[in-house]
């Protein structure tokens, strides 16, 4: 398939997610030191996280903190007590089409393979990092 025939799956970088062991301190850093607009914390029980979004001119930073002891973010913090980059999120125009295209190329969708509603109220899926250059990738439909 030549480049003209290949569909561009990815849109803009939507956000970079960073796990923060202290969500208040991380929010204060971005608000008070860097001067960024920082959202209020938003608990997402269905995902096991509390999120805070930092607005930047060209993208967002999503600060993540575990919500409950069974949170996947709690496991991340066990391995990385200081926190760190967790995933990259890219926009896609049609998440179902993206899932099909990725599946055709052997890229696995985490969970049950179906989109869930994310922090922005839009459908999201996560891609298996073993299939994406050792990077956890989230896709969000715009």
N, C-alpha and C positions, 0 to 999 in steps of 0.2 A: 504494500500500500504506500503510495507516495504522500508527501506532506500535504498536498492540496486536498487529498481524499480523507485524511485523518481528522476526525473531529477533535477540537480542543475541549477537553473535558473540564479543566480547571479554570476558574475565574480568579478573582482577587484573593490575596491572603486575607482571610477574615480576622483571624487572631492567632496569637501565640499564647499557649496556656502554660502558666507557671504555678507549680504547687508551692504554697506558702505555709510553713509550720505555724506562723503567727499572721493571720489575715489582717488584723488591725495594724500591725507594724508595717506590713507590706503595702497596705492601702495608704498609710501615712507617708511612706517613702515616696510613692508616686504622686500623691497630692501635695505634700508640704516641701519636699526636696526638689522633685522634678517639675512641679507646678501643673500637673496634668489634671484633667477632669476625671474623677473617680466616682463610680456608681455606688449606691448603697449595696450591702451584701444581699444576695438573693439565694435563699435555700432552695435546693432542687432535690427533694427526698427521693424521687424516682431514679436519680442518677447518683445519689449518695454524696453530694457535694454542696458546698456553699460557694457561690461565685461572686466576684467583683470584677467589673469591667473598667479598664483604664482606656480612655479615648485618646487616640493619637491622630495626627493629620492623615496618615496613610493606612492605618490599621488599628487594631485594639490589642491590648494585653488582657488576658483572662487570668485573674488570680484565683486559684482553687484551694479549698480547704476541705478536709473530710467532714462529712455529716453522718455521724454514727460510726460504730466500730467496724462495720462490715463494708465500709466505703472502699472502693478500689484505690482511692487517694490515700487512705490510711495505710494500705499495703505499700504504696509508693514511698510514703514518709518513713516506714520501717526500714526500707532499703536505703533511703536518701534523707536522713534526719534534717538536713539543712534545706530540703526542698530542691527545686530545680525545674528545668523545662520538661513539660509533660507531653504536649502534642502541638501540632500545627493544624489549623483549620483553614480549608480552602472553600470558596464559594463554588457552587455548581448551579447551572440553570435548571436542570431536571434530575432530581436525585434517583428516580427509578431508572432513567436511561443511564445514569452514571453507574449504578449498581450492575446493570446488565453488561455494560461495556467492560467494567472491571472484572466481573465474573468470567466473561469470555477470555480474559487474559490471565485467569487463574488467581486473581487477587481476592483474598477472603475478606468477607464482611464479618466483624465481630458480633457477638450476641446471636440473635435469631436471624440475622441477615436482613431485617426489616427496619426502616427508619423509625426513629423515636423523636419526640418533640424536644428540642434543646432549649438552652437558656434564652434564646431570642424568640421562642415561640415558633420556630421553623423546623422542618424535618432534618434530622442529622443521622449519619452513620459513622462508625469508626472502622478503619481498615487495619488488618492484621499487620503489625510491624515487621514480621518475618517476610512479608510480601512487598514491603515499601521501604527498602534500604534502611532497615532497623529504626524507622521513625513511625510513631503512632500518628496517624493522620485522621482527622475528622473532616467530613464533607458536610456542608450546610447548604440546603437549597435556598436560593434567593428569589 
